[in-house]
């Protein structure tokens, strides 16, 4: 929420996977990187971070059920750095 144009939404699906999920979206006029390019750069980084293309529209999504303690902070740091690097 500290990057202008970026928003997040937490959901808990009622069917199938009952685990928290997060949608990360942004205004590409304010953050000039496509979700596809962002996902590719995160996957190619160190550590490799794999986020899915947004399920509810353009953006990225993740589900927390496979995370180990502390990995949420690593993902947040790398994703925020990537989006800040492309912010207007």
C-alpha positions, 0 to 999 in steps of 0.5 A: 500500500506504500507504492502509489497505484498498487493494491492488494486484496486478501481472500479465503475461498469458500470451496476447494482450498480453504487457505488465504490468498492474495491478489496484487494489482497495480495501475500500469500507468503508475507502475510500468511493468506488466504482471507477466514481466513482473512474474518472470523477473521474480521467478528469475531472481535470487531467490526464485519467487513464483507468483501466478498471474492474477485470477481476478484480472491483471496482476499477480496472485499467491496462496500461502499454504506452502510458505515457510515462516519468514518467506512472506517477508522475503516475497514482500521485499522482492515484490516491493523492490520490483514494483518501486523500480518501475514506479513513475 
